[in-house]
Amino acid sequence: MEITIKTMRPKMLDWYESIIKRVNESKNIIVDQNSDVYPSIAISKALISDYSSVIFQYMITEKSILSMIKTEILDNSSFYAVDYLENYFLDKGVTVSEFIQMVWMMRYALLLRFLDN
């Protein structure tokens, strides 16, 4: 990814490196740069991504997704194999922090439900 940014978007390199630094300092976020996404799809609890084929693969799991694209570029009249517009979107008022909080709260609620049984 870093090579791609260096060659295609060199002005964004500092921004990218600052994000990677923050992620590396975090205990619960992973930036997966492997070419095989399936192991990560299987073990992850949520996905934050731009418009990519990974989102469509991830949607089948019914796990939460925060899309980084603007909904205005989506064609509401297009047919999607899965309901892409049901994802969370940054431009629809869901911040990254709120999304992460929501994912943790859902995990906590599932744990409580499991413990009650």
C-alpha positions as CSV (number, residue, x, y, z in Angstrom):
1,M,0.0,0.0,0.0
2,E,2.8,2.4,0.9
3,I,4.4,2.0,-2.5
4,T,1.1,2.6,-4.2
5,I,0.6,5.8,-2.3
6,K,4.2,6.9,-2.9
7,T,3.8,6.5,-6.7
8,M,0.1,7.5,-7.2
9,R,-0.6,9.9,-4.3
10,P,2.7,11.2,-3.0
11,K,1.0,14.2,-1.3
12,M,-1.0,11.8,0.9
13,L,2.1,9.8,2.1
14,D,2.5,11.8,5.4
15,W,-1.2,11.4,6.1
16,Y,-1.0,7.6,5.4
17,E,2.1,7.2,7.6
18,S,0.4,9.1,10.5
19,I,-2.6,6.7,10.2
20,I,-0.4,3.6,10.2
21,K,1.5,4.9,13.2
22,R,-1.8,5.4,15.2
23,V,-3.0,2.0,14.1
24,N,0.2,0.3,15.1
25,E,-0.1,2.0,18.6
26,S,-3.6,0.6,18.9
27,K,-4.4,-2.8,20.4
28,N,-7.6,-3.5,18.5
29,I,-7.1,-2.3,14.9
30,I,-5.3,-4.1,12.2
31,V,-4.6,-2.9,8.7
32,D,-4.5,-6.1,6.7
33,Q,-2.2,-5.7,3.6
34,N,-2.2,-9.4,2.7
35,S,-3.4,-10.4,-0.7
36,D,-5.7,-13.1,0.7
37,V,-8.6,-11.3,2.5
38,Y,-10.5,-14.4,3.5
39,P,-8.8,-15.2,6.8
40,S,-9.3,-11.6,8.0
41,I,-12.9,-11.6,6.9
42,A,-13.5,-14.7,9.0
43,I,-12.0,-13.4,12.2
44,S,-12.8,-9.7,12.1
45,K,-15.8,-8.1,13.8
46,A,-16.3,-5.2,11.5
47,L,-14.8,-3.5,8.4
48,I,-13.9,0.1,7.5
49,S,-13.2,0.4,3.8
50,D,-13.6,2.4,0.7
51,Y,-15.6,1.1,-2.3
52,S,-13.9,-2.2,-3.1
53,S,-14.8,-5.8,-3.9
54,V,-13.8,-6.7,-0.3
55,I,-16.9,-4.8,0.9
56,F,-19.2,-7.0,-1.2
57,Q,-17.5,-10.1,0.0
58,Y,-17.7,-8.9,3.6
59,M,-21.4,-8.0,3.3
60,I,-22.3,-11.7,3.0
61,T,-21.1,-12.1,6.6
62,E,-23.7,-9.6,7.8
63,K,-21.1,-8.0,10.0
64,S,-21.0,-4.2,10.3
65,I,-19.3,-2.1,7.6
66,L,-18.3,1.6,7.6
67,S,-17.9,2.8,4.1
68,M,-15.5,5.7,3.5
69,I,-17.1,6.7,0.1
70,K,-19.7,9.4,-0.3
71,T,-23.1,8.0,-0.9
72,E,-23.7,10.6,-3.6
73,I,-21.5,8.7,-6.0
74,L,-23.7,5.6,-5.7
75,D,-26.4,5.0,-8.2
76,N,-29.6,4.3,-6.3
77,S,-31.1,2.8,-9.4
78,S,-28.3,0.2,-9.8
79,F,-28.8,-3.4,-8.7
80,Y,-26.4,-4.7,-6.1
81,A,-26.3,-8.4,-5.3
82,V,-26.4,-7.3,-1.6
83,D,-27.9,-4.2,-0.2
84,Y,-24.8,-1.9,-0.3
85,L,-26.8,1.1,0.9
86,E,-27.5,-0.6,4.2
87,N,-23.9,0.0,5.3
88,Y,-22.8,2.8,7.5
89,F,-21.3,5.8,5.7
90,L,-19.1,8.6,6.9
91,D,-21.1,11.2,5.0
92,K,-24.3,10.0,6.7
93,G,-23.2,11.1,10.1
94,V,-21.4,8.0,11.5
95,T,-17.8,8.8,12.6
96,V,-15.1,6.2,12.8
97,S,-15.1,6.6,16.6
98,E,-18.9,6.1,16.8
99,F,-18.7,3.1,14.5
100,I,-16.0,1.4,16.6
101,Q,-18.0,2.2,19.8
102,M,-21.1,0.6,18.2
103,V,-19.2,-2.5,17.2
104,W,-17.9,-3.0,20.8
105,M,-21.4,-2.4,22.2
106,M,-22.9,-5.0,19.9
107,R,-20.3,-7.5,21.0
108,Y,-21.0,-6.7,24.6
109,A,-24.8,-7.2,24.1
110,L,-24.2,-10.6,22.4
111,L,-22.0,-11.6,25.3
112,L,-24.6,-10.6,27.9
113,R,-27.3,-12.5,25.9
114,F,-25.0,-15.6,25.8
115,L,-24.4,-15.4,29.6
116,D,-28.1,-15.1,30.3
117,N,-28.8,-18.4,28.6
